[in-house]
Amino acid sequence: MMPYRTARYGKAVTVDVHVERVVDAPATRVWEVVTDLDSAPAVISGIDHVERLDDATSFGVGTTWRETRTMFGKQVTEQMEVTQVDPPHRYTVVAINGSTTYTSVVAVTPIDEHRCHLTMTMAARSSSLVTRLLAATLGRLFLRATRSALQRDVDDIAACSTDRPTPGIA
């Protein structure tokens, strides 16, 4: 898969960004890290704050939170909701901001008992004229910056996963 692409569908613009890496930790440990919302700001350097909006302490369809990040020197908060979960393999999160819908998929695939493959894919689909103009003029810059931020997220998750003890192993 290409690391990023931009496509136009009628009047809508879709931007896809994909990053991946091998993590030297068991898939169960990586799954634990990627679904621990309360620890996300300590794990992922790009996240400033997480505020859970649901009453649950678990992670599943309907889990909702606000996530604040600093992007391009400005704090941005998005409301996120888990729309699909296939534990311990993958989950999908959707965030809507104006005319743009962001869909993120995080997937954890075991390689063997001690390693796994972690992928993150983010798709942004917008039908606004402003977004279409920005995609035409600044699209590649945005794509590179977004890909870089997602890669840092994946690298942060990998670093935390290799530092955490494996549940059930002394």
MDTraj code that builds the backbone (N, CA, C; nanometers):
import mdtraj as md
import numpy as np

residues = "MET MET PRO TYR ARG THR ALA ARG TYR GLY LYS ALA VAL THR VAL ASP VAL HIS VAL GLU ARG VAL VAL ASP ALA PRO ALA THR ARG VAL TRP GLU VAL VAL THR ASP LEU ASP SER ALA PRO ALA VAL ILE SER GLY ILE ASP HIS VAL GLU ARG LEU ASP ASP ALA THR SER PHE GLY VAL GLY THR THR TRP ARG GLU THR ARG THR MET PHE GLY LYS GLN VAL THR GLU GLN MET GLU VAL THR GLN VAL ASP PRO PRO HIS ARG TYR THR VAL VAL ALA ILE ASN GLY SER THR THR TYR THR SER VAL VAL ALA VAL THR PRO ILE ASP GLU HIS ARG CYS HIS LEU THR MET THR MET ALA ALA ARG SER SER SER LEU VAL THR ARG LEU LEU ALA ALA THR LEU GLY ARG LEU PHE LEU ARG ALA THR ARG SER ALA LEU GLN ARG ASP VAL ASP ASP ILE ALA ALA CYS SER THR ASP ARG PRO THR PRO GLY ILE ALA".split()
xyz = np.array([
    [0.0845, -0.1178, 0.0000],
    [0.0000, 0.0000, 0.0000],
    [0.0886, 0.1236, 0.0000],
    [0.0467, 0.2263, -0.0761],
    [0.1202, 0.3518, -0.0788],
    [0.1103, 0.4200, 0.0573],
    [0.2150, 0.4941, 0.0973],
    [0.2090, 0.5604, 0.2275],
    [0.1007, 0.6669, 0.2346],
    [0.0643, 0.7258, 0.1211],
    [-0.0448, 0.8216, 0.1200],
    [-0.0935, 0.8422, -0.0224],
    [-0.2177, 0.8884, -0.0338],
    [-0.2725, 0.9210, -0.1659],
    [-0.3888, 1.0171, -0.1491],
    [-0.4173, 1.0903, -0.2557],
    [-0.5319, 1.1800, -0.2597],
    [-0.6168, 1.1383, -0.3782],
    [-0.7473, 1.1330, -0.3608],
    [-0.8370, 1.0967, -0.4689],
    [-0.9587, 1.1876, -0.4661],
    [-1.0177, 1.2073, -0.5814],
    [-1.1386, 1.2878, -0.5897],
    [-1.2526, 1.1971, -0.6353],
    [-1.3629, 1.2035, -0.5639],
    [-1.4833, 1.1268, -0.5978],
    [-1.5956, 1.2273, -0.6130],
    [-1.6261, 1.2627, -0.7369],
    [-1.7280, 1.3652, -0.7585],
    [-1.6791, 1.4954, -0.6986],
    [-1.7538, 1.5508, -0.6052],
    [-1.7157, 1.6767, -0.5414],
    [-1.6411, 1.6564, -0.4105],
    [-1.6200, 1.5313, -0.3715],
    [-1.5506, 1.5030, -0.2455],
    [-1.4034, 1.4720, -0.2719],
    [-1.3206, 1.5042, -0.1732],
    [-1.1785, 1.4715, -0.1772],
    [-1.1518, 1.3737, -0.0647],
    [-1.0790, 1.2664, -0.0952],
    [-1.0410, 1.1693, 0.0061],
    [-0.8895, 1.1618, 0.0121],
    [-0.8377, 1.1683, 0.1329],
    [-0.6943, 1.1565, 0.1573],
    [-0.6731, 1.0332, 0.2448],
    [-0.5854, 0.9432, 0.2012],
    [-0.5530, 0.8223, 0.2773],
    [-0.4058, 0.8255, 0.3152],
    [-0.3766, 0.7951, 0.4413],
    [-0.2389, 0.7871, 0.4897],
    [-0.2240, 0.6523, 0.5599],
    [-0.1149, 0.5821, 0.5299],
    [-0.0924, 0.4477, 0.5842],
    [0.0504, 0.4395, 0.6373],
    [0.0650, 0.3913, 0.7616],
    [0.1978, 0.3669, 0.8189],
    [0.1978, 0.2299, 0.8853],
    [0.3155, 0.1729, 0.8992],
    [0.3257, 0.0400, 0.9581],
    [0.4665, 0.0163, 1.0104],
    [0.4776, -0.0841, 1.0959],
    [0.6095, -0.1271, 1.1440],
    [0.5955, -0.2598, 1.2169],
    [0.7075, -0.3288, 1.2265],
    [0.7157, -0.4500, 1.3075],
    [0.7480, -0.4061, 1.4497],
    [0.6781, -0.4656, 1.5466],
    [0.6996, -0.4342, 1.6876],
    [0.7555, -0.5589, 1.7556],
    [0.8633, -0.5397, 1.8284],
    [0.9258, -0.6516, 1.9000],
    [0.8561, -0.6733, 2.0340],
    [0.7289, -0.7058, 2.0261],
    [0.6463, -0.7347, 2.1438],
    [0.5304, -0.8222, 2.0969],
    [0.4764, -0.9028, 2.1870],
    [0.3619, -0.9870, 2.1503],
    [0.2409, -0.9013, 2.1095],
    [0.1611, -0.9521, 2.0184],
    [0.0432, -0.8794, 1.9714],
    [-0.0512, -0.8443, 2.0861],
    [-0.0641, -0.9327, 2.1852],
    [-0.1542, -0.9042, 2.2983],
    [-0.1079, -0.7822, 2.3762],
    [0.0223, -0.7656, 2.3899],
    [0.0750, -0.6497, 2.4610],
    [0.0498, -0.5216, 2.3808],
    [0.0714, -0.5266, 2.2503],
    [0.0488, -0.4089, 2.1656],
    [-0.0993, -0.3721, 2.1667],
    [-0.1870, -0.4722, 2.1618],
    [-0.3311, -0.4460, 2.1678],
    [-0.3671, -0.3746, 2.2982],
    [-0.3083, -0.4201, 2.4084],
    [-0.3320, -0.3572, 2.5378],
    [-0.2918, -0.2092, 2.5346],
    [-0.1797, -0.1790, 2.4718],
    [-0.1313, -0.0407, 2.4642],
    [-0.2232, 0.0441, 2.3766],
    [-0.2608, -0.0059, 2.2584],
    [-0.3396, 0.0770, 2.1651],
    [-0.4840, 0.0972, 2.2104],
    [-0.5310, 0.0161, 2.3032],
    [-0.6692, 0.0322, 2.3502],
    [-0.6775, 0.0939, 2.4898],
    [-0.5664, 0.1345, 2.5454],
    [-0.5636, 0.1980, 2.6777],
    [-0.5725, 0.3493, 2.6613],
    [-0.6942, 0.3999, 2.6469],
    [-0.7157, 0.5432, 2.6225],
    [-0.6617, 0.6313, 2.7338],
    [-0.6798, 0.5883, 2.8570],
    [-0.6377, 0.6710, 2.9693],
    [-0.4865, 0.6942, 2.9715],
    [-0.4098, 0.6016, 2.9184],
    [-0.2644, 0.6154, 2.9145],
    [-0.2126, 0.6765, 2.7848],
    [-0.3006, 0.7013, 2.6894],
    [-0.2570, 0.7492, 2.5580],
    [-0.1667, 0.8724, 2.5622],
    [-0.1972, 0.9756, 2.6427],
    [-0.1071, 1.0913, 2.6436],
    [0.0335, 1.0593, 2.6953],
    [0.0461, 0.9590, 2.7811],
    [0.1780, 0.9190, 2.8312],
    [0.2521, 0.8320, 2.7304],
    [0.1776, 0.7654, 2.6426],
    [0.2370, 0.6738, 2.5453],
    [0.2704, 0.7455, 2.4148],
    [0.1760, 0.8221, 2.3640],
    [0.1893, 0.8850, 2.2323],
    [0.2240, 1.0320, 2.2502],
    [0.3439, 1.0684, 2.2083],
    [0.3943, 1.2042, 2.2298],
    [0.3094, 1.3106, 2.1592],
    [0.2371, 1.2739, 2.0546],
    [0.1547, 1.3702, 1.9822],
    [0.0210, 1.4002, 2.0470],
    [-0.0178, 1.3240, 2.1499],
    [-0.1459, 1.3457, 2.2180],
    [-0.1208, 1.4253, 2.3454],
    [-0.1885, 1.5396, 2.3570],
    [-0.1754, 1.6251, 2.4750],
    [-0.2712, 1.5834, 2.5865],
    [-0.3932, 1.5436, 2.5484],
    [-0.4962, 1.5170, 2.6497],
    [-0.6042, 1.4264, 2.5909],
    [-0.6585, 1.3378, 2.6748],
    [-0.7727, 1.2534, 2.6383],
    [-0.8784, 1.2702, 2.7456],
    [-1.0013, 1.2962, 2.7030],
    [-1.1153, 1.3073, 2.7951],
    [-1.2202, 1.2053, 2.7519],
    [-1.2409, 1.1036, 2.8333],
    [-1.3437, 1.0028, 2.8022],
    [-1.4815, 1.0648, 2.8167],
    [-1.5692, 1.0336, 2.7229],
    [-1.7055, 1.0870, 2.7249],
    [-1.8084, 0.9810, 2.7579],
    [-1.7644, 0.8568, 2.7667],
    [-1.8558, 0.7485, 2.8031],
    [-1.8280, 0.7076, 2.9474],
    [-1.9148, 0.6258, 3.0006],
    [-1.8990, 0.5797, 3.1388],
    [-1.8116, 0.4554, 3.1503],
    [-1.7783, 0.3974, 3.0389],
    [-1.7068, 0.2701, 3.0403],
    [-1.5590, 0.2885, 3.0718],
    [-1.5019, 0.1860, 3.1285],
    [-1.3577, 0.1816, 3.1469],
    [-1.2976, 0.0836, 3.0472],
    [-1.3840, 0.0141, 2.9738],
    [-1.3375, -0.0813, 2.8735],
    [-1.3284, -0.0118, 2.7378],
    [-1.2913, -0.0876, 2.6362],
    [-1.2749, -0.0348, 2.5012],
    [-1.3579, -0.1206, 2.4075],
    [-1.4531, -0.0590, 2.3378],
    [-1.5374, -0.1336, 2.2453],
    [-1.6194, -0.0392, 2.1597],
    [-1.7068, -0.0962, 2.0784],
    [-1.7938, -0.0146, 1.9941],
    [-1.8717, 0.0811, 2.0835],
    [-1.8712, 0.2089, 2.0468],
    [-1.9399, 0.3109, 2.1250],
    [-1.8490, 0.3858, 2.2201],
    [-1.7271, 0.3360, 2.2436],
    [-1.6323, 0.4108, 2.3270],
    [-1.6091, 0.5467, 2.2618],
    [-1.6251, 0.6528, 2.3409],
    [-1.6180, 0.7888, 2.2873],
    [-1.5264, 0.8741, 2.3748],
    [-1.4462, 0.9583, 2.3092],
    [-1.3558, 1.0462, 2.3831],
    [-1.3207, 1.1682, 2.2989],
    [-1.2694, 1.2698, 2.3676],
    [-1.2112, 1.3866, 2.3002],
    [-1.0606, 1.3731, 2.3102],
    [-0.9947, 1.3934, 2.1984],
    [-0.8489, 1.3821, 2.1935],
    [-0.7927, 1.5155, 2.1481],
    [-0.6981, 1.5690, 2.2269],
    [-0.6355, 1.6968, 2.1937],
    [-0.4911, 1.6710, 2.1535],
    [-0.4542, 1.7255, 2.0374],
    [-0.3184, 1.7158, 1.9845],
    [-0.2713, 1.8550, 1.9454],
    [-0.1413, 1.8727, 1.9390],
    [-0.0860, 1.9959, 1.8850],
    [-0.0409, 1.9653, 1.7431],
    [-0.1033, 2.0330, 1.6474],
    [-0.0710, 2.0122, 1.5060],
    [-0.0427, 2.1470, 1.4424],
    [0.0685, 2.1551, 1.3744],
    [0.1096, 2.2791, 1.3087],
    [0.1131, 2.3944, 1.4086],
    [0.1547, 2.3638, 1.5331],
    [0.1688, 2.4650, 1.6365],
    [0.0394, 2.5078, 1.7029],
    [-0.0707, 2.4397, 1.6737],
    [-0.2015, 2.4778, 1.7280],
    [-0.2679, 2.3559, 1.7905],
    [-0.3295, 2.3744, 1.9087],
    [-0.4013, 2.2626, 1.9700],
    [-0.5336, 2.2403, 1.8971],
    [-0.5598, 2.1140, 1.8677],
    [-0.6807, 2.0735, 1.7972],
    [-0.7447, 1.9601, 1.8764],
    [-0.8744, 1.9708, 1.9019],
    [-0.9476, 1.8672, 1.9739],
    [-1.0529, 1.8085, 1.8819],
    [-1.0552, 1.6767, 1.8748],
    [-1.1546, 1.6050, 1.7944],
    [-1.2276, 1.5068, 1.8832],
    [-1.3566, 1.4896, 1.8582],
    [-1.4333, 1.3868, 1.9279],
    [-1.4275, 1.2597, 1.8459],
    [-1.3866, 1.1507, 1.9113],
    [-1.3647, 1.0232, 1.8449],
    [-1.4636, 0.9196, 1.8971],
    [-1.5016, 0.8265, 1.8089],
    [-1.5892, 0.7171, 1.8515],
    [-1.5469, 0.5875, 1.7839],
    [-1.5363, 0.4824, 1.8628],
    [-1.5052, 0.3500, 1.8094],
    [-1.6311, 0.2974, 1.7408],
    [-1.6182, 0.2600, 1.6130],
    [-1.7336, 0.2108, 1.5373],
    [-1.7247, 0.0616, 1.5060],
    [-1.6043, 0.0059, 1.5113],
    [-1.5867, -0.1370, 1.4880],
    [-1.4695, -0.1860, 1.5720],
    [-1.4819, -0.3076, 1.6251],
    [-1.3721, -0.3692, 1.6994],
    [-1.3692, -0.5180, 1.6685],
    [-1.2505, -0.5671, 1.6419],
    [-1.2260, -0.7103, 1.6266],
    [-1.1071, -0.7436, 1.7178],
    [-1.1337, -0.7542, 1.8522],
    [-1.0234, -0.7743, 1.9455],
    [-0.9599, -0.9124, 1.9263],
    [-0.8353, -0.9249, 1.9398],
    [-0.7323, -0.8239, 1.9633],
    [-0.6592, -0.7858, 1.8346],
    [-0.7338, -0.7701, 1.7249],
    [-0.6706, -0.7510, 1.5944],
    [-0.6831, -0.6108, 1.5356],
    [-0.8035, -0.5516, 1.5456],
    [-0.8195, -0.4218, 1.4804],
    [-0.9383, -0.3472, 1.5364],
    [-0.9323, -0.2156, 1.5215],
    [-1.0468, -0.1321, 1.5549],
    [-1.0526, -0.0138, 1.4602],
    [-1.1730, 0.0429, 1.4480],
    [-1.1970, 0.1580, 1.3616],
    [-1.2561, 0.2696, 1.4458],
    [-1.2051, 0.3905, 1.4244],
    [-1.2509, 0.5097, 1.4952],
    [-1.2938, 0.6120, 1.3916],
    [-1.4041, 0.6822, 1.4195],
    [-1.4529, 0.7883, 1.3303],
    [-1.4604, 0.9187, 1.4081],
    [-1.4193, 1.0270, 1.3418],
    [-1.4325, 1.1624, 1.3955],
    [-1.4872, 1.2503, 1.2836],
    [-1.5807, 1.3380, 1.3177],
    [-1.6399, 1.4279, 1.2177],
    [-1.6117, 1.5710, 1.2601],
    [-1.5574, 1.6482, 1.1667],
    [-1.5288, 1.7885, 1.1912],
    [-1.5805, 1.8668, 1.0711],
    [-1.6938, 1.9351, 1.0886],
    [-1.7541, 2.0087, 0.9780],
    [-1.7920, 1.9145, 0.8658],
    [-1.7404, 1.9414, 0.7452],
    [-1.7730, 1.8572, 0.6300],
    [-1.6705, 1.7459, 0.6087],
    [-1.5799, 1.7284, 0.7041],
    [-1.4765, 1.6257, 0.6902],
    [-1.5009, 1.5119, 0.7888],
    [-1.4966, 1.3898, 0.7372],
    [-1.5066, 1.2698, 0.8192],
    [-1.3713, 1.2007, 0.8173],
    [-1.3176, 1.1777, 0.9373],
    [-1.1904, 1.1083, 0.9525],
    [-1.2187, 0.9663, 0.9994],
    [-1.1618, 0.8686, 0.9322],
    [-1.1754, 0.7291, 0.9712],
    [-1.0358, 0.6722, 0.9896],
    [-1.0091, 0.6193, 1.1087],
    [-0.8782, 0.5606, 1.1388],
    [-0.8953, 0.4136, 1.1721],
    [-0.8046, 0.3333, 1.1204],
    [-0.8033, 0.1901, 1.1500],
    [-0.6668, 0.1558, 1.2081],
    [-0.6684, 0.0892, 1.3227],
    [-0.5465, 0.0394, 1.3859],
    [-0.5550, -0.1125, 1.3821],
    [-0.4498, -0.1756, 1.3287],
    [-0.4488, -0.3218, 1.3177],
    [-0.3213, -0.3784, 1.3781],
    [-0.3377, -0.4865, 1.4541],
    [-0.2262, -0.5574, 1.5172],
    [-0.2306, -0.7016, 1.4669],
    [-0.1254, -0.7421, 1.3957],
    [-0.1215, -0.8761, 1.3364],
    [-0.0009, -0.9522, 1.3917],
    [-0.0244, -1.0652, 1.4590],
    [0.0893, -1.1429, 1.5124],
    [0.1789, -1.1938, 1.3999],
    [0.3095, -1.1879, 1.4246],
    [0.4073, -1.2500, 1.3348],
    [0.4487, -1.3833, 1.3948],
    [0.4795, -1.3797, 1.5234],
    [0.5089, -1.5000, 1.6012],
    [0.4756, -1.4665, 1.7467],
    [0.5202, -1.5460, 1.8414],
    [0.4854, -1.5225, 1.9825],
    [0.5418, -1.3926, 2.0386],
    [0.6485, -1.3427, 1.9777],
    [0.7207, -1.2296, 2.0363],
    [0.7195, -1.1028, 1.9512],
    [0.6596, -1.1083, 1.8325],
    [0.6586, -0.9920, 1.7436],
    [0.5233, -0.9813, 1.6738],
    [0.4937, -0.8582, 1.6331],
    [0.3702, -0.8369, 1.5573],
    [0.3897, -0.7220, 1.4594],
    [0.2932, -0.7072, 1.3748],
    [0.2923, -0.6015, 1.2741],
    [0.1840, -0.5018, 1.3155],
    [0.2191, -0.3750, 1.3301],
    [0.1256, -0.2700, 1.3687],
    [0.1052, -0.1772, 1.2501],
    [-0.0217, -0.1572, 1.2116],
    [-0.0519, -0.0651, 1.1016],
    [-0.1556, 0.0366, 1.1477],
    [-0.1424, 0.1574, 1.0950],
    [-0.2412, 0.2638, 1.1163],
    [-0.2734, 0.3226, 0.9801],
    [-0.4032, 0.3349, 0.9551],
    [-0.4497, 0.3972, 0.8319],
    [-0.5490, 0.5054, 0.8692],
    [-0.5315, 0.6244, 0.8117],
    [-0.6228, 0.7347, 0.8371],
    [-0.6752, 0.7828, 0.7024],
    [-0.8069, 0.7935, 0.6922],
    [-0.8700, 0.8460, 0.5718],
    [-0.9510, 0.9689, 0.6105],
    [-0.9363, 1.0751, 0.5337],
    [-1.0142, 1.1970, 0.5540],
    [-1.0930, 1.2216, 0.4267],
    [-1.2246, 1.2366, 0.4422],
    [-1.3105, 1.2597, 0.3263],
    [-1.3879, 1.3878, 0.3502],
    [-1.3760, 1.4791, 0.2546],
    [-1.4423, 1.6084, 0.2684],
    [-1.5039, 1.6512, 0.1364],
    [-1.6158, 1.7220, 0.1481],
    [-1.6822, 1.7724, 0.0279],
    [-1.6807, 1.9249, 0.0212],
    [-1.6127, 1.9905, 0.1159],
    [-1.6147, 2.1367, 0.1155],
    [-1.5228, 2.1931, 0.0074],
    [-1.5596, 2.3070, -0.0471],
    [-1.4811, 2.3741, -0.1501],
    [-1.3437, 2.4128, -0.0954],
    [-1.3400, 2.4627, 0.0267],
    [-1.2129, 2.5041, 0.0867],
    [-1.1174, 2.3853, 0.0950],
    [-1.1670, 2.2708, 0.1392],
    [-1.0828, 2.1521, 0.1503],
    [-1.0331, 2.1082, 0.0139],
    [-1.1195, 2.1148, -0.0854],
    [-1.0764, 2.0769, -0.2209],
    [-0.9668, 2.1697, -0.2715],
    [-0.9796, 2.2988, -0.2443],
    [-0.8757, 2.3933, -0.2859],
    [-0.7454, 2.3687, -0.2110],
    [-0.7556, 2.3442, -0.0796],
    [-0.6352, 2.3151, -0.0007],
    [-0.5683, 2.1867, -0.0476],
    [-0.6473, 2.0863, -0.0801],
    [-0.5909, 1.9598, -0.1285],
    [-0.5142, 1.9817, -0.2582],
    [-0.5664, 2.0677, -0.3420],
    [-0.5005, 2.0944, -0.4697],
    [-0.3713, 2.1736, -0.4510],
    [-0.3663, 2.2617, -0.3507],
    [-0.2491, 2.3479, -0.3344],
    [-0.1509, 2.2984, -0.2287],
    [-0.2001, 2.2529, -0.1146],
    [-0.1132, 2.2133, -0.0040],
    [-0.1207, 2.0649, 0.0279],
    [-0.1857, 1.9898, -0.0575],
    [-0.2119, 1.8488, -0.0306],
    [-0.0900, 1.7672, 0.0054],
    [0.0177, 1.7779, -0.0729],
    [0.1371, 1.6971, -0.0461],
    [0.2022, 1.7340, 0.0870],
    [0.2046, 1.8626, 0.1211],
    [0.2601, 1.9055, 0.2492],
    [0.1785, 1.8466, 0.3639],
    [0.0448, 1.8560, 0.3548],
    [-0.0437, 1.7994, 0.4566],
    [-0.0230, 1.6485, 0.4685],
    [-0.0138, 1.5811, 0.3546],
    [0.0033, 1.4359, 0.3558],
    [0.1335, 1.3958, 0.4236],
    [0.2423, 1.4641, 0.3905],
    [0.3708, 1.4319, 0.4520],
    [0.3679, 1.4563, 0.6024],
    [0.3087, 1.5690, 0.6443],
    [0.3017, 1.6010, 0.7878],
    [0.2145, 1.4993, 0.8619],
    [0.1034, 1.4607, 0.8019],
    [0.0136, 1.3633, 0.8639],
    [0.0808, 1.2266, 0.8711],
    [0.1466, 1.1874, 0.7646],
    [0.2159, 1.0586, 0.7645],
    [0.3254, 1.0582, 0.8715],
    [0.3984, 1.1664, 0.8828],
    [0.5039, 1.1767, 0.9832],
    [0.4461, 1.1659, 1.1247],
    [0.3338, 1.2329, 1.1499],
    [0.2700, 1.2273, 1.2827],
    [0.2214, 1.0857, 1.3133],
    [0.1593, 1.0195, 1.2162],
    [0.1133, 0.8821, 1.2378],
    [0.2309, 0.7876, 1.2610],
    [0.3399, 0.8086, 1.1884],
    [0.4566, 0.7223, 1.2080],
    [0.5133, 0.7412, 1.3482],
    [0.5145, 0.8646, 1.3982],
    [0.5590, 0.8887, 1.5364],
    [0.4678, 0.8168, 1.6345],
    [0.3360, 0.8196, 1.6086],
    [0.2412, 0.7476, 1.6955],
    [0.2751, 0.5992, 1.6998],
    [0.2961, 0.5391, 1.5837],
    [0.3274, 0.3963, 1.5751],
    [0.4595, 0.3676, 1.6470],
    [0.5580, 0.4533, 1.6265],
    [0.6880, 0.4335, 1.6927],
    [0.6752, 0.4465, 1.8442],
    [0.5948, 0.5430, 1.8910],
    [0.5720, 0.5589, 2.0354],
    [0.5036, 0.4354, 2.0942],
    [0.4047, 0.3831, 2.0229],
    [0.3337, 0.2630, 2.0685],
    [0.4306, 0.1451, 2.0757],
    [0.5153, 0.1318, 1.9744],
    [0.6141, 0.0228, 1.9736],
    [0.7091, 0.0350, 2.0915],
    [0.7566, 0.1563, 2.1185],
    [0.8497, 0.1764, 2.2301],
    [0.7840, 0.1411, 2.3628],
    [0.6604, 0.1833, 2.3822],
    [0.5894, 0.1532, 2.5065],
    [0.5619, 0.0033, 2.5177],
    [0.5277, -0.0593, 2.4080],
    [0.4947, -0.2024, 2.4092],
    [0.6137, -0.2876, 2.4457],
    [0.7311, -0.2472, 2.4063],
    [0.8497, -0.3259, 2.4381],
    [0.8960, -0.3008, 2.5812],
    [0.8477, -0.1907, 2.6435],
    [0.8830, -0.1586, 2.7813],
    [0.7885, -0.2220, 2.8827],
    [0.6648, -0.2525, 2.8428],
    [0.5646, -0.3063, 2.9353],
    [0.5855, -0.4547, 2.9572],
    [0.5639, -0.5018, 3.0785],
    [0.5713, -0.6467, 3.1026],
    [0.4539, -0.7181, 3.0359],
    [0.4771, -0.8400, 2.9924],
    [0.3721, -0.9197, 2.9318],
    [0.2837, -0.9755, 3.0434],
    [0.1499, -0.9558, 3.0341],
    [0.0606, -1.0094, 3.1380],
    [0.0797, -1.1601, 3.1524],
    [0.0884, -1.2052, 3.2768],
    [0.0989, -1.3478, 3.3030],
    [0.2400, -1.4035, 3.2963],
    [0.3386, -1.3184, 3.2600],
    [0.4771, -1.3650, 3.2525],
    [0.5567, -1.2933, 3.3590],
    [0.6227, -1.3671, 3.4431],
    [0.7022, -1.3075, 3.5513],
    [0.8348, -1.2571, 3.5011],
])
top = md.Topology()
chain = top.add_chain()
for i, resn in enumerate(residues, 1):
    res = top.add_residue(resn, chain, resSeq=i)
    for name in ("N", "CA", "C"):
        top.add_atom(name, md.element.get_by_symbol(name[0]), res)
traj = md.Trajectory(xyz[None], top)
